[in-house]
Amino acid sequence: MLVDDHAVVRMGFRLLLQATPDIEVIGEADSGEAAYQRVGELHPDVVVMDVAMPGMGGIEAVKRIAARDREVHILALSAHEDTSHPRRALKAGALGYLSKRGAPETLIEAIRTIARGRRYLDPQIAQRIAVQDLEGGGNPTEQLSEREFEVFVQLARGLSVGQIAENLKLAPSTVGTHLYNIKQKLGVQNQSELTLLAVRHGLIEP
């Protein structure tokens, strides 16, 4: 099952996978909420889940699906190539993590691997995680909750509280509360410092 809030992306993946004899696309969803419901109806072997979506979001959807049905193997997919997103997705219950920037055949390999119950991690991201673990220091954003992390990334990209509230389907006051908690946890004062921190740790491109 394919989960992405962009119909064009889902169509591209479907066309690619339909040409692969041993893989069948049995359903699609455009949000975390829809994915959670459809997985319960369709019982796919593998779910390819975009982690950055409005509403519930991909990582929360991974967590809920993994908690409900351990037979479903989830491949988290993202345009992000930092280490925070894969760490969070794998911790939530995903069996694999792949960058959207990878070659098409990599997606097929990843799906086949996790369908067998084995982990698959984008090689470049795996190397970054290994280096980060060896060097220590970590990433300060890892202390943020999942929702705080989503708000943080969007703030760092320059979005306003109102825009973030609309994107994540939250009340502006709720986003404001998350913003306060983010500043307290990360020790930053304004949006410029948030953006600098996000760029430094590879969460957004400069």
C-alpha positions as CSV (number, residue, x, y, z in Angstrom):
1,M,0.0,0.0,0.0
2,L,1.3,3.5,-0.9
3,V,0.8,6.4,1.4
4,D,1.7,9.9,0.3
5,D,-0.2,13.2,0.3
6,H,0.9,13.9,-3.3
7,A,-1.1,12.1,-5.9
8,V,1.6,12.5,-8.5
9,V,4.1,10.7,-6.2
10,R,1.7,7.9,-5.6
11,M,1.1,7.5,-9.3
12,G,4.8,7.4,-10.1
13,F,5.4,4.7,-7.5
14,R,2.4,2.7,-8.7
15,L,3.6,2.8,-12.3
16,L,7.1,1.7,-11.2
17,L,5.8,-1.1,-9.0
18,Q,3.1,-2.4,-11.4
19,A,6.0,-3.2,-13.8
20,T,7.5,-5.5,-11.2
21,P,6.1,-9.0,-11.4
22,D,6.4,-9.9,-7.7
23,I,4.9,-6.7,-6.3
24,E,1.2,-5.7,-6.4
25,V,-0.2,-2.3,-5.2
26,I,-3.5,-3.1,-3.5
27,G,-4.3,0.4,-2.2
28,E,-3.3,4.0,-1.6
29,A,-3.9,6.6,1.1
30,D,-3.2,10.4,1.1
31,S,-2.8,10.9,4.9
32,G,-1.7,9.1,8.1
33,E,-5.4,8.9,9.2
34,A,-6.5,7.3,6.0
35,A,-3.5,4.9,6.1
36,Y,-4.4,3.7,9.5
37,Q,-8.0,3.0,8.4
38,R,-7.1,1.4,5.1
39,V,-4.4,-0.9,6.5
40,G,-7.1,-2.3,8.8
41,E,-9.3,-3.0,5.7
42,L,-6.7,-4.2,3.2
43,H,-4.1,-5.9,5.4
44,P,-1.1,-5.3,3.1
45,D,2.2,-7.1,3.6
46,V,4.1,-3.8,3.1
47,V,3.2,-0.1,3.6
48,V,5.4,2.5,1.9
49,M,4.8,5.5,4.1
50,D,5.8,9.1,3.5
51,V,6.9,10.6,6.8
52,A,6.1,14.2,6.1
53,M,2.4,14.7,5.7
54,P,-0.3,17.0,7.1
55,G,-2.5,16.0,10.0
56,M,-1.4,12.9,11.9
57,G,1.8,12.7,9.9
58,G,3.7,9.6,8.8
59,I,5.7,8.8,11.9
60,E,2.6,8.9,14.1
61,A,0.8,6.7,11.6
62,V,3.8,4.3,11.6
63,K,3.6,4.1,15.4
64,R,-0.2,3.4,15.4
65,I,-0.1,0.8,12.6
66,A,2.9,-1.0,14.1
67,A,1.2,-1.1,17.5
68,R,-2.0,-2.6,16.0
69,D,-0.6,-5.1,13.5
70,R,2.9,-6.4,13.7
71,E,2.4,-8.4,10.5
72,V,2.5,-5.2,8.5
73,H,6.0,-4.2,7.5
74,I,6.5,-0.5,7.0
75,L,9.0,1.2,4.8
76,A,9.3,4.9,5.7
77,L,10.1,7.2,2.8
78,S,11.2,10.8,3.0
79,A,12.9,13.6,1.0
80,H,14.9,14.3,4.2
81,E,18.4,12.8,4.4
82,D,19.2,13.8,8.0
83,T,19.5,11.2,10.8
84,S,16.6,12.5,13.0
85,H,13.8,11.4,10.7
86,P,15.0,7.8,10.2
87,R,15.8,7.4,13.9
88,R,12.2,8.5,14.7
89,A,10.6,6.4,12.0
90,L,12.5,3.2,13.1
91,K,11.8,3.9,16.7
92,A,8.1,4.2,15.9
93,G,8.1,0.8,14.3
94,A,9.2,1.1,10.7
95,L,11.3,-1.8,9.4
96,G,13.0,0.3,6.8
97,Y,13.8,3.9,5.8
98,L,14.6,5.2,2.3
99,S,15.3,8.6,0.8
100,K,13.0,9.7,-2.0
101,R,16.1,10.8,-3.9
102,G,17.3,7.2,-4.3
103,A,17.2,5.4,-7.6
104,P,13.8,3.7,-8.5
105,E,15.3,0.2,-8.3
106,T,16.3,0.9,-4.7
107,L,12.6,1.2,-3.8
108,I,12.0,-2.2,-5.3
109,E,14.9,-3.7,-3.4
110,A,13.8,-2.1,-0.1
111,I,10.2,-3.4,-0.5
112,R,11.4,-6.9,-1.2
113,T,13.8,-6.8,1.8
114,I,11.3,-5.7,4.4
115,A,8.6,-8.0,2.9
116,R,10.9,-10.8,4.1
117,G,10.9,-9.3,7.6
118,R,14.4,-7.9,7.3
119,R,15.5,-4.3,8.0
120,Y,16.4,-1.9,5.1
121,L,18.2,1.4,5.7
122,D,19.3,3.8,3.0
123,P,23.1,3.1,2.8
124,Q,24.1,6.8,2.9
125,I,21.8,7.5,5.9
126,A,23.0,4.4,7.7
127,Q,26.6,5.7,7.3
128,R,25.6,9.1,8.7
129,I,24.0,7.5,11.7
130,A,27.0,5.2,12.3
131,V,29.4,8.2,12.1
132,Q,27.2,10.3,14.4
133,D,27.0,7.5,17.0
134,L,30.8,7.0,16.9
135,E,31.5,10.7,17.2
136,G,28.9,11.2,19.9
137,G,27.3,14.6,20.5
138,G,23.9,13.6,19.1
139,N,21.3,15.9,17.8
140,P,19.5,18.3,20.3
141,T,16.2,18.0,18.4
142,E,15.9,14.3,19.4
143,Q,14.6,15.5,22.8
144,L,11.5,17.0,21.0
145,S,8.3,15.0,20.9
146,E,7.0,13.9,17.5
147,R,4.6,16.8,17.1
148,E,7.2,19.3,18.4
149,F,9.6,18.0,15.9
150,E,7.1,18.4,13.0
151,V,6.4,22.0,14.2
152,F,10.1,22.7,14.5
153,V,11.0,21.6,11.0
154,Q,8.2,23.8,9.5
155,L,9.2,26.8,11.6
156,A,12.7,26.4,10.5
157,R,11.5,26.5,6.9
158,G,10.0,30.0,7.6
159,L,6.4,29.0,7.9
160,S,4.1,31.1,10.2
161,V,2.2,29.7,13.2
162,G,-1.0,30.1,11.1
163,Q,0.4,28.2,8.1
164,I,1.7,25.4,10.4
165,A,-1.7,25.1,12.1
166,E,-3.3,24.7,8.8
167,N,-0.8,22.2,7.5
168,L,-0.9,20.0,10.6
169,K,-4.7,20.5,11.2
170,L,-4.0,22.0,14.7
171,A,-5.3,25.1,16.5
172,P,-2.9,28.1,16.3
173,S,-2.8,28.2,20.1
174,T,-1.6,24.5,20.1
175,V,1.1,25.4,17.7
176,G,2.0,28.3,19.9
177,T,2.4,26.0,22.9
178,H,4.6,23.7,20.9
179,L,6.7,26.7,19.8
180,Y,7.2,27.7,23.4
181,N,8.2,24.2,24.4
182,I,10.6,23.9,21.5
183,K,12.4,27.1,22.4
184,Q,12.7,26.0,26.0
185,K,14.1,22.6,25.1
186,L,16.5,23.8,22.5
187,G,17.5,27.0,24.2
188,V,16.7,29.2,21.2
189,Q,15.1,32.7,21.2
190,N,13.7,33.2,17.7
191,Q,12.9,31.7,14.3
192,S,16.4,32.6,12.9
193,E,18.1,30.5,15.5
194,L,15.7,27.6,14.9
195,T,16.5,27.7,11.2
196,L,20.3,27.8,11.9
197,L,20.0,24.8,14.2
198,A,17.9,22.9,11.5
199,V,20.5,23.7,8.8
200,R,23.4,22.7,11.0
201,H,21.9,19.2,11.6
202,G,20.8,18.7,8.0
203,L,17.1,18.9,8.7
204,I,16.6,21.5,6.0
205,E,18.8,22.7,3.1
206,P,20.4,26.1,3.5
